């Protein structure tokens, strides 16, 4: 075999092995074999209420931009108020002293 052909063959074999190794390591990373003891994360009641509040506020802002009818906006504001009160209860705070960041006027 000529030296040029041997060098080309060696490069092809090297890059084929490199490709196989990268595919294998990528597959291992997607299956999370590095940390087998970790399961799905569980959230506390407070964290779940905060996430629900954030999602409802995003939905309300989106619907306000799109011009959804007043009845649906009022329902979403009620949902946000309920989420806020759940957060207040989970934190153990008095409900009289706290009001949500979203205005609940007409």
C-alpha positions as CSV (number, residue, x, y, z in Angstrom):
1,X,0.0,0.0,0.0
2,X,1.3,3.4,-0.9
3,X,2.0,5.9,1.9
4,X,-0.7,8.3,0.6
5,X,-3.3,5.5,0.5
6,X,-2.3,4.4,4.0
7,X,-2.7,7.9,5.3
8,X,-6.1,8.3,3.7
9,X,-7.3,5.0,5.0
10,X,-6.0,5.8,8.5
11,X,-7.9,9.1,8.4
12,X,-11.1,7.5,7.3
13,X,-10.9,4.9,10.0
14,X,-10.0,7.5,12.6
15,X,-13.0,9.7,11.7
16,X,-15.3,6.7,11.6
17,X,-14.3,5.8,15.1
18,X,-14.6,9.4,16.2
19,X,-18.1,9.6,14.7
20,X,-19.1,6.3,16.4
21,X,-17.8,7.5,19.7
22,X,-19.7,10.8,19.5
23,X,-22.9,9.1,18.6
24,X,-22.6,6.7,21.5
25,X,-21.7,9.5,24.0
26,X,-24.6,11.6,22.7
27,X,-27.0,8.7,23.1
28,X,-25.7,8.1,26.7
29,X,-26.3,11.8,27.5
30,X,-29.9,11.7,26.3
31,X,-30.7,8.7,28.4
32,X,-29.1,10.4,31.5
33,X,-27.1,7.4,32.5
34,X,-24.7,9.6,34.4
35,X,-27.3,10.2,37.2
36,X,-29.4,7.1,37.4
37,X,-30.8,8.0,40.9
38,X,-32.5,11.1,39.8
39,X,-36.2,10.9,39.1
40,X,-38.8,13.4,38.1
41,X,-38.7,16.6,40.2
42,X,-41.5,17.0,42.7
43,X,-42.7,20.6,43.5
44,X,-44.0,21.8,46.7
45,X,-47.5,23.3,46.9
46,X,-46.1,26.8,47.0
47,X,-44.0,26.2,43.9
48,X,-47.0,24.7,42.1
49,X,-49.2,27.6,43.0
50,X,-46.5,30.1,41.8
51,X,-46.1,28.3,38.5
52,X,-49.9,28.3,38.1
53,X,-50.0,32.0,38.8
54,X,-47.3,32.7,36.3
55,X,-49.0,30.6,33.6
56,X,-52.4,32.3,34.3
57,X,-50.9,35.7,34.1
58,X,-49.2,34.9,30.8
59,X,-52.5,33.7,29.4
60,X,-54.3,36.8,30.6
61,X,-51.7,39.1,29.0
62,X,-51.9,37.1,25.8
63,X,-55.7,37.3,25.7
64,X,-55.6,41.1,26.5
65,X,-53.4,41.6,23.5
66,X,-55.7,39.6,21.3
67,X,-58.8,41.4,22.5
68,X,-60.7,38.5,24.0
69,X,-64.2,39.3,25.3
70,X,-64.7,40.8,28.8
71,X,-66.3,37.7,30.3
72,X,-63.2,35.5,29.5
73,X,-60.9,38.3,30.9
74,X,-63.0,38.4,34.1
75,X,-62.8,34.6,34.5
76,X,-59.0,34.7,34.0
77,X,-58.7,37.5,36.6
78,X,-60.7,35.3,39.0
79,X,-58.3,32.4,38.3
80,X,-55.3,34.7,39.0
81,X,-56.9,35.9,42.3
82,X,-57.5,32.3,43.4
83,X,-53.9,31.4,42.6
84,X,-52.7,34.4,44.5
85,X,-54.8,33.5,47.5
86,X,-53.4,30.0,47.4
87,X,-49.9,31.4,47.5
88,X,-50.8,33.6,50.5
89,X,-52.3,30.6,52.3
90,X,-49.2,28.4,51.5
91,X,-46.9,31.1,52.8
92,X,-49.0,31.5,56.0
93,X,-49.6,35.2,55.5
94,X,-52.7,37.2,56.5
95,X,-54.9,37.6,53.4
96,X,-56.0,41.1,54.4
97,X,-52.6,42.7,54.0
98,X,-51.7,41.4,50.5
99,X,-53.2,42.1,47.1
100,X,-52.1,40.6,43.8
101,X,-50.0,42.5,41.3
102,X,-52.8,42.5,38.7
103,X,-55.6,45.0,39.1
104,X,-59.0,43.6,39.6
105,X,-61.1,46.7,38.8
106,X,-63.8,46.9,36.1
